[in-house]
């Protein structure tokens, strides 16, 4: 691996082999998402606990101070929205030259396997990988499912993750699911977990994060499970403990509770 590529990967994946990425790119297709209406206010208190930010160029420029940040994974796919006809019809919306200009440590792109736009999204990934390899910038492929949440099963996610790796992605972001080990075993590059199923307690989040780590994920790329919490700093600290300190769900829950109590006492 070239020095530049290896150095950027080392910025993202910590010395323990694990990583906590914080995605705040949701607005590129959802608009002002709840609790991400003012990105700077959401990002700043969470930044010290993230290993990298997954973000668009617009929000990076407007809402992140260049002298106080973490490694950047630049969201470079886009072109669709929640009110459009098909979320899968994305293109490459940001150039590799722009990623270099913004000093990104990696770029991220969604792929939509099994949709009408499967071929286009996979060729977009391939093109991006070619450019990334030329300049030493790793590509993270996101196995997106659009609005079809029923696709979050091991068979589909294992297929999508393996295809992404075969096409040259250095990291794959995919959803946690039942039998998650099937996904990680079939993917020869590091796997990062996106959100799991809709859950109604913090403990359930800790449980699926812990399960995924036990089954081969190197970390998480969790956004709404963190910053839509009423206690986002407590949430990211607890998840970080699972990722980097091998905390159990119960230990993470106890940490969350103590951080929450401290926050309430100060307010």
C-alpha positions in Angstrom: 0.0 0.0 0.0 1.4 3.4 -1.0 2.4 5.7 1.9 -0.3 8.2 1.3 -3.0 5.6 1.2 -1.7 3.9 4.3 -1.4 7.1 6.2 -5.0 8.1 5.4 -6.2 4.7 6.4 -4.3 5.0 9.7 -6.0 8.4 10.4 -9.4 6.7 10.1 -8.7 3.3 11.7 -7.1 3.7 15.1 -4.2 1.7 16.5 -6.5 -0.9 18.1 -7.9 -1.6 14.6 -11.3 0.0 15.4 -13.0 3.2 14.4 -16.0 5.4 15.4 -17.1 7.5 12.4 -19.7 10.3 13.0 -22.0 10.8 9.9 -23.6 14.2 9.5 -24.2 14.0 5.8 -28.0 13.3 6.0 -29.0 16.7 4.7 -27.7 15.9 1.2 -31.0 14.1 0.6 -33.1 14.7 3.7 -32.7 18.5 4.1 -32.7 19.9 7.6 -33.0 16.6 9.5 -34.3 16.7 13.1 -31.5 17.8 15.4 -29.2 18.5 12.5 -31.0 21.7 11.5 -27.9 23.7 12.6 -25.0 21.4 11.9 -22.3 23.3 13.8 -24.3 23.1 17.1 -24.7 19.3 16.5 -21.1 18.6 15.6 -19.0 20.7 18.0 -19.8 18.8 21.3 -19.5 15.4 19.6 -16.3 16.1 17.7 -13.8 15.2 20.5 -15.2 11.7 20.7 -15.3 10.8 16.9 -12.4 9.3 15.0 -13.7 10.9 11.7 -16.5 12.9 10.3 -18.6 11.7 7.3 -19.8 15.0 5.8 -20.6 16.9 2.7 -18.4 19.7 1.4 -21.0 22.4 2.0 -21.5 21.6 5.7 -17.7 21.0 6.1 -17.0 24.5 4.9 -19.8 26.2 6.8 -19.9 24.3 10.0 -16.5 22.8 10.9 -13.5 24.9 12.0 -10.4 23.9 10.0 -8.2 24.4 13.0 -10.3 22.0 15.2 -11.5 18.9 13.4 -11.0 15.2 12.9 -10.2 13.3 9.7 -12.8 13.9 7.0 -14.6 11.3 5.0 -16.2 13.4 2.2 -19.6 12.4 1.0 -19.2 12.6 -2.8 -22.4 11.0 -4.2 -25.7 12.7 -4.5 -28.2 14.2 -6.9 -31.4 12.7 -5.4 -33.8 13.7 -2.5 -36.5 12.2 -0.3 -39.1 13.9 -2.5 -37.7 12.7 -5.8 -38.7 9.6 -7.7 -35.9 7.3 -6.7 -33.1 7.7 -4.1 -31.0 5.1 -6.0 -30.5 7.4 -9.0 -27.4 9.0 -7.5 -24.3 10.3 -9.3 -20.9 11.6 -8.3 -21.6 15.1 -7.1 -18.1 16.1 -5.8 -14.8 15.6 -7.6 -11.7 13.9 -6.3 -9.9 17.2 -6.9 -12.3 18.8 -4.5 -11.6 16.1 -2.0 -7.9 16.8 -2.3 -8.5 20.5 -1.9 -10.5 19.9 1.3 -7.7 17.6 2.6 -10.1 14.6 2.9 -8.8 11.4 4.4 -11.3 9.4 2.4 -14.4 9.7 0.2 -17.7 8.0 0.6 -20.2 6.9 -2.1 -23.5 5.0 -1.9 -24.2 1.9 -4.0 -27.7 0.6 -4.7 -27.5 -3.1 -5.5 -30.6 -4.7 -6.8 -32.3 -1.4 -7.9 -32.9 0.0 -11.4 -29.7 2.0 -11.0 -27.5 -0.8 -9.8 -25.2 -0.6 -12.8 -24.8 3.2 -12.7 -24.0 3.2 -8.9 -21.5 0.4 -9.2 -19.8 2.0 -12.1 -19.7 5.3 -10.2 -17.9 3.4 -7.4 -15.4 1.9 -9.8 -14.7 5.3 -11.3 -14.2 6.8 -7.9 -11.9 3.9 -6.8 -9.7 4.5 -9.9 -9.4 8.2 -9.0 -8.8 7.4 -5.3 -6.1 4.9 -6.1 -4.4 7.5 -8.4 -4.2 10.0 -5.6 -3.9 7.7 -2.5 -7.4 8.5 -1.2 -9.4 5.5 0.1 -13.0 5.0 -0.9 -15.7 4.0 1.5 -18.7 2.3 -0.2 -22.1 2.6 1.5 -24.5 -0.2 0.9 -27.5 2.0 0.7 -31.1 0.6 0.5 -33.0 3.8 -0.3 -36.5 3.6 1.1 -36.6 -0.2 0.9 -35.7 -1.0 4.5 -36.8 -4.6 4.1 -33.5 -5.2 2.3 -31.6 -5.0 5.6 -31.0 -8.8 5.8 -27.7 -10.7 5.9 -28.0 -12.2 2.4 -28.5 -8.9 0.7 -26.0 -7.0 2.7 -23.4 -9.7 2.3 -23.9 -9.5 -1.5 -23.7 -5.8 -1.6 -20.6 -5.6 0.7 -18.7 -8.2 -1.2 -19.4 -6.5 -4.5 -18.2 -3.2 -3.1 -15.0 -4.8 -1.9 -14.5 -6.6 -5.3 -14.8 -3.2 -7.0 -12.0 -1.8 -4.9 -13.6 -0.1 -1.9 -11.1 0.1 1.0 -13.9 0.2 3.6 -17.5 -0.8 3.4 -20.3 0.8 5.5 -23.3 -1.5 5.8 -26.3 -2.0 8.1 -26.2 -4.2 11.2 -28.6 -7.2 10.8 -29.3 -10.6 12.2 -26.5 -13.0 11.4 -24.2 -10.1 10.8 -21.2 -12.4 10.8 -22.3 -13.6 7.4 -21.7 -10.1 6.1 -18.3 -9.6 7.6 -17.0 -13.1 6.8 -17.7 -12.5 3.1 -16.2 -9.1 2.9 -12.3 -9.0 2.7 -12.0 -5.3 3.6 -12.9 -3.6 6.9 -16.7 -3.3 7.6 -18.2 -0.4 9.5 -21.7 -0.6 10.9 -24.4 1.9 10.0 -27.6 2.0 12.1 -29.4 -1.1 12.8 -33.2 -1.5 13.2 -35.4 1.2 14.7 -35.0 0.8 18.4 -36.6 2.6 21.4 -33.9 2.3 24.1 -30.3 3.2 24.3 -29.5 -0.3 25.5 -30.8 -1.8 22.3 -28.4 0.4 20.4 -25.5 -0.8 22.6 -26.6 -4.4 22.1 -26.5 -4.3 18.3 -23.2 -2.3 18.3 -21.7 -4.9 20.6 -23.0 -7.8 18.6 -21.6 -6.4 15.4 -18.2 -5.8 16.9 -18.2 -9.4 18.2 -19.1 -10.6 14.7 -16.3 -8.8 12.8 -17.1 -5.1 12.3 -14.2 -2.8 13.1 -16.5 0.0 14.3 -19.5 2.2 13.6 -20.7 5.0 11.4 -23.7 6.1 13.6 -25.4 9.4 13.2 -29.1 9.6 14.3 -28.6 7.0 17.1 -26.2 9.6 18.6 -27.2 13.1 17.7 -30.9 12.6 17.9 -30.5 11.3 21.4 -31.6 13.7 24.2 -28.1 13.1 25.6 -25.8 12.9 22.5 -22.5 13.3 24.3 -23.4 10.6 26.8 -24.5 8.4 23.8 -21.3 8.8 21.9 -19.1 8.2 24.9 -21.0 5.0 25.7 -20.6 3.8 22.1 -17.0 4.7 22.0 -16.5 2.6 25.1 -17.8 -0.4 23.2 -15.7 0.3 20.2 -12.4 1.2 21.8 -12.6 -0.2 25.4 -14.5 -3.5 24.7 -17.3 -2.4 27.0 -20.3 -4.7 27.2 -23.8 -3.3 26.6 -24.4 -3.3 30.3 -21.2 -1.3 31.0 -22.1 1.1 28.2 -25.6 1.6 29.7 -24.0 2.3 33.1 -21.6 4.9 31.5 -24.5 6.5 29.6 -26.5 6.7 32.8 -23.7 8.3 34.8 -23.0 10.8 32.0 -26.7 11.6 31.7 -27.0 12.2 35.4 -24.0 14.6 35.4 -25.5 16.5 32.5 -28.8 16.9 34.3 -27.1 18.1 37.5 -25.3 20.8 35.5 -28.4 22.0 33.7 
